[in-house]
Amino acid sequence: MSPHLDAKQIALYREHNLDAPELLAVDDHLSQCEQCRAQLANRAGSNAWSNLMDSAGDHLTYEQIAAFVAGALAVEQYDEIQSHIETCAGCAADCDDLRAFSRQVRQPRPRTRMLYAAIGAIAAAVIVSVAVLFTLNRKPEIPAVAKLAVEVRDGKTVYGLDSHGQLVAPKGLAASDRELLLSALNGAPVALNVPQGLEGRRNVVLRGPVASENFAVIGPVGERVLGQQPEFRWDAVKGASAYKVEVFTPDYDLVMSSPRITDPTWTPSKPLDRGKTYSWQVTAYRASGDLTSPQPPAPEARFEVVSPETAQRIEQAREQSDHLLAALLEMNGGLREDALADLTALAKENPGSPVVQRLREAASREPR
């Protein structure tokens, strides 16, 4: 070989078109000749790293994986790629495969020594060519994600739509959850999904006296609840010495009742069944006469405990501190107060966001 590489050799080397013997010879020369390494790097171009990254899409290129496995990266680049493979199973598997292959090349079986040497030389060429790019005091950076057309920040997660209207969201979401997110971010109407039948029948008195005075139950009324032990709330009654809450099935069978309590709120000690509808009433005991609410012409105070499937999906979203997905699931499940709580938390992270504002207005709106 001449004292230095010629233009043709450099071009073939960069394009990985050298045969195995010549490839090994060029590698040996590059390891000892600083001038040829500089010429190779100059021909590769100052934007080589960013070009590799631009073509990578959601995954690392082979060149990046090879440089990472070979330890030919600066600390910043190593940390960025290490962070990527910790969240990308595909790229992590590719790194493991290349490491395993490298060990095989270093310890070949007798009958396959020549084959491994040839293949190993090709892999080494890629690693060396990328390593040269990182020895010239450059500090390339992995480019930031392009600005989204619609964006909602949710803790460490960013949901949004790209310039083509495609959903940007973490991998692994269920198809139904992705549809909910895509619809909400696209501006489609979102409403609180309160099922029919929770408005209650009018002119029905469950038990207890009917007085000429009224006091109102506050909740749960006409809604679904997530917990199996919901908090029952009602207006305080002037002069009441105690209250008693009773919970009934749709057939007016008594399911549970509270002891006499003094506060206008009660949480049962036993769980209600999921997926079932209940009605309830409260009696206020006074010296001047007992009162029971609701009373005609007000409808029954009905509510439903959400199904096990809905509860599980919402709890999974909450465990991941995912306010946006949890709020959409809660609205779809008719859980007004839960949805408003998650959307309020989301609004603090996204002040002025039209998406979050629209969802809060939808959750606050009374169902027709």
C-alpha positions in Angstrom: 0.0 0.0 0.0 1.2 3.5 -0.8 2.2 5.8 2.1 -1.3 7.3 2.2 -4.8 6.3 1.1 -6.0 7.6 -2.3 -9.4 9.2 -2.9 -10.8 5.9 -4.4 -9.7 3.9 -1.4 -11.3 6.4 1.0 -14.6 6.4 -1.0 -14.8 2.6 -1.1 -14.0 2.5 2.6 -16.7 4.9 3.5 -19.2 3.0 1.3 -18.1 -0.4 2.8 -17.2 -1.7 -0.6 -13.7 -3.0 0.1 -13.1 -6.8 0.1 -12.0 -8.3 3.4 -8.2 -8.4 2.9 -8.1 -4.8 1.7 -10.5 -3.7 4.4 -8.1 -5.0 7.0 -5.2 -3.4 5.4 -7.0 0.0 5.3 -8.0 -0.4 8.9 -4.4 -1.0 10.0 -3.2 2.0 8.0 -5.9 4.3 9.5 -4.9 3.2 13.0 -1.4 4.5 12.4 -1.8 7.4 10.0 -3.3 10.6 11.5 -3.3 12.4 8.1 -5.5 9.8 6.4 -7.8 9.7 9.4 -8.2 13.5 9.1 -8.9 13.1 5.3 -11.5 10.4 5.9 -13.2 12.6 8.5 -13.2 15.7 6.2 -14.7 13.7 3.4 -17.3 12.3 5.8 -18.4 15.9 6.5 -19.0 17.9 9.6 -22.6 17.0 9.7 -22.1 13.2 9.6 -23.4 12.6 13.1 -26.5 14.7 12.7 -27.2 13.1 9.3 -27.0 9.7 11.0 -29.4 10.8 13.7 -31.8 12.4 11.2 -32.1 9.1 9.4 -32.6 7.1 12.6 -36.2 8.0 13.2 -37.4 6.4 16.4 -34.5 4.0 16.6 -30.7 4.1 16.6 -28.8 3.5 13.3 -26.4 0.6 13.0 -23.5 3.1 13.0 -24.7 4.6 16.3 -25.1 1.1 17.9 -21.6 0.0 16.6 -20.0 3.1 18.0 -21.8 2.7 21.4 -20.7 -1.0 21.7 -17.2 -0.1 20.6 -17.0 2.6 23.3 -16.2 5.2 20.6 -18.5 7.9 21.9 -18.0 11.1 24.0 -19.6 11.1 27.4 -22.5 13.2 26.3 -23.3 11.0 23.3 -22.9 7.8 25.4 -25.3 9.1 28.0 -27.9 10.1 25.3 -27.8 6.7 23.6 -27.8 4.9 27.0 -30.9 6.8 27.9 -32.5 5.8 24.6 -31.9 2.1 24.9 -33.2 2.1 28.5 -36.6 2.9 27.1 -36.4 1.1 23.7 -36.4 -2.7 23.8 -35.6 -3.0 20.1 -32.4 -0.9 20.2 -31.3 -2.6 23.5 -31.7 -6.0 21.8 -29.6 -4.8 18.8 -26.8 -3.7 21.2 -26.9 -7.1 22.9 -26.8 -8.9 19.6 -23.8 -6.9 18.4 -21.9 -7.6 21.7 -22.6 -11.3 21.4 -21.4 -11.3 17.8 -18.2 -9.5 18.8 -17.5 -12.2 21.4 -18.0 -14.8 18.7 -15.6 -13.1 16.4 -12.9 -12.9 19.0 -13.3 -16.6 19.8 -14.1 -18.4 16.5 -14.4 -22.1 16.1 -11.6 -23.7 14.0 -13.7 -24.5 10.9 -15.3 -21.0 10.8 -12.3 -18.9 11.6 -12.0 -17.4 8.1 -15.7 -16.6 7.8 -15.7 -14.9 11.2 -12.6 -12.9 10.3 -14.2 -11.6 7.1 -17.5 -10.7 8.7 -15.7 -9.2 11.7 -13.6 -7.1 9.5 -16.7 -5.6 7.9 -18.2 -4.8 11.3 -14.9 -3.4 12.4 -14.8 -1.0 9.4 -18.1 0.5 10.5 -17.0 0.9 14.0 -13.6 2.5 13.0 -15.2 4.9 10.5 -17.6 6.1 13.1 -14.9 6.3 15.8 -12.9 8.6 13.6 -15.7 11.1 13.5 -15.7 11.3 17.3 -12.0 12.0 17.7 -12.0 15.5 16.1 -13.2 17.5 19.1 -16.7 17.8 17.8 -19.7 17.8 20.3 -22.6 16.6 18.2 -26.0 16.4 19.9 -29.0 14.2 19.3 -31.5 16.6 17.7 -34.6 17.6 19.8 -38.0 16.4 18.9 -39.7 18.6 16.3 -42.2 21.1 17.7 -45.6 19.6 17.8 -48.7 21.1 16.3 -50.7 20.3 19.5 -49.0 19.6 22.8 -50.0 18.7 26.4 -47.4 18.1 29.0 -48.3 15.6 31.7 -45.5 15.1 34.2 -42.6 13.5 32.3 -44.9 12.6 29.4 -45.7 14.7 26.4 -48.9 14.1 24.4 -49.5 15.8 21.1 -50.1 15.8 17.4 -47.3 16.2 14.8 -47.5 18.3 11.7 -49.3 15.4 9.9 -51.9 15.0 12.6 -50.4 11.8 13.9 -50.6 11.0 17.7 -47.4 11.4 19.7 -47.7 9.3 22.8 -45.7 6.7 24.8 -45.5 3.3 23.3 -47.5 0.4 24.7 -50.8 2.2 25.1 -53.9 0.2 24.3 -55.6 1.0 21.0 -58.7 2.2 22.8 -56.6 4.6 24.9 -54.9 6.0 21.8 -58.2 6.6 20.2 -59.4 8.6 23.2 -56.2 10.7 23.2 -56.3 11.3 19.4 -59.9 12.4 19.5 -59.4 14.8 22.4 -56.2 16.4 20.9 -57.9 16.7 17.5 -60.7 18.9 19.1 -63.5 16.3 18.7 -66.4 16.9 21.2 -65.8 15.2 24.5 -68.7 14.9 27.0 -69.3 13.4 30.4 -70.7 10.0 29.7 -73.5 9.6 32.3 -75.6 6.6 31.5 -79.4 6.7 31.3 -81.2 5.4 34.3 -79.3 7.4 36.9 -81.7 10.3 36.9 -84.0 8.4 39.2 -87.8 8.0 39.2 -89.9 10.9 40.5 -92.6 10.8 43.2 -91.1 7.9 45.0 -90.6 7.9 48.7 -88.3 5.2 49.9 -88.8 5.2 53.7 -89.4 7.7 56.5 -91.6 10.7 56.9 -92.3 13.3 54.3 -92.3 16.8 55.7 -93.2 20.1 54.2 -89.6 21.3 54.4 -86.9 20.1 52.0 -83.1 19.7 52.3 -81.0 18.4 49.5 -78.7 15.5 49.0 -75.4 16.6 47.4 -73.8 13.4 46.1 -73.4 10.9 44.8 -76.5 11.7 42.6 -77.0 10.9 39.0 -73.4 9.8 38.5 -70.9 7.0 38.5 -68.4 6.6 41.3 -64.9 5.0 41.2 -64.6 3.8 44.8 -66.7 1.1 46.3 -67.1 3.1 49.5 -68.2 6.5 48.3 -68.7 9.5 50.5 -72.4 10.5 50.9 -72.9 14.2 51.4 -76.0 16.4 52.0 -77.1 19.8 53.3 -76.9 20.4 57.0 -80.3 20.8 58.6 -80.8 23.5 61.2 -81.9 21.9 64.5 -81.0 18.4 63.5 -79.5 16.3 66.3 -78.5 13.4 64.1 -78.7 11.9 60.6 -79.1 8.4 59.2 -78.2 7.2 55.6 -79.8 4.2 53.9 -78.7 2.6 50.6 -81.1 0.5 48.5 -81.0 -1.7 45.4 -83.2 -0.7 42.4 -85.9 -3.0 43.9 -85.7 -1.0 47.2 -84.0 -3.7 49.2 -81.9 -2.2 52.0 -78.2 -2.8 51.3 -76.7 -0.9 54.2 -77.4 1.9 56.6 -75.4 4.2 58.8 -75.6 4.6 62.5 -76.9 7.9 63.8 -74.3 10.5 63.0 -74.0 14.2 63.6 -72.0 15.4 60.6 -73.7 15.8 57.1 -71.4 13.3 55.5 -70.9 9.5 55.8 -68.5 6.9 54.3 -69.6 3.3 54.6 -67.3 0.8 56.2 -68.2 -2.0 53.7 -67.7 -1.9 49.9 -70.6 -1.8 47.4 -70.6 -4.1 44.4 -69.0 -2.9 41.2 -71.1 -2.4 38.1 -74.3 -2.0 40.1 -76.8 0.9 40.6 -78.0 2.1 44.0 -80.2 4.7 45.4 -80.0 6.4 48.8 -81.7 8.7 51.2 -80.9 10.5 54.4 -83.1 11.3 57.4 -82.5 14.3 59.7 -83.8 13.9 63.2 -85.2 17.0 64.8 -87.3 17.8 67.9 -89.8 19.6 65.7 -90.1 16.6 63.3 -87.9 14.3 61.2 -87.1 15.1 57.6 -86.1 12.7 54.8 -84.4 13.6 51.5 -84.9 13.3 48.7 -88.6 14.0 48.8 -91.2 14.3 46.0 -91.2 15.9 43.5 -87.4 15.5 43.5 -86.2 12.3 41.9 -84.4 9.5 43.7 -80.7 9.9 44.5 -79.2 7.3 42.2 -75.6 6.4 41.4 -73.6 3.5 39.9 -70.3 2.0 41.0 -68.1 1.6 37.9 -67.2 -1.8 36.5 -64.0 -3.6 37.5 -62.6 -3.1 34.0 -63.1 0.7 34.0 -61.7 0.9 37.5 -58.6 -1.0 36.6 -57.8 1.2 33.5 -58.2 4.3 35.5 -56.1 3.1 38.4 -53.3 2.1 36.0 -53.3 5.6 34.5 -53.2 7.1 38.0 -50.3 4.9 39.0 -48.3 6.3 36.1 -49.3 9.9 37.2 -51.1 10.2 33.8 -53.6 12.9 34.4 -54.7 13.4 30.8 -55.5 9.7 30.1 -57.1 9.3 33.5 -59.3 12.3 33.0 -60.5 11.0 29.5 -61.2 7.6 31.0 -63.1 9.2 33.9 -65.2 11.4 31.6 -65.9 8.3 29.4 -66.9 6.5 32.6 -69.2 9.4 33.9 -66.9 10.3 36.8 -67.3 14.0 36.9 -65.5 14.9 40.1 -62.5 12.6 39.4 -62.1 14.0 35.9 -62.2 17.6 37.2 -59.6 16.8 39.8 -57.2 15.4 37.1 -57.9 18.2 34.7 -57.2 20.8 37.4 -53.8 19.2 38.0 -53.2 19.2 34.2 -54.1 22.8 33.9 -51.4 23.8 36.4 -48.8 22.2 34.0 -50.4 23.6 30.9 -51.5 27.2 31.7 -53.7 28.6 28.9 -53.9 25.3 27.0 -57.0 25.3 24.8 -57.1 21.5 24.9 -57.2 21.3 28.8 -59.6 24.3 29.0 -62.0 22.6 26.6 -61.9 19.4 28.5 -62.6 21.1 31.8 -65.6 22.9 30.4 -66.9 19.6 29.0 -66.5 17.9 32.4 -68.3 20.8 34.2 -71.2 20.8 31.8 -74.4 19.2 33.1 -75.5 16.3 30.9 -78.6 16.9 28.8 
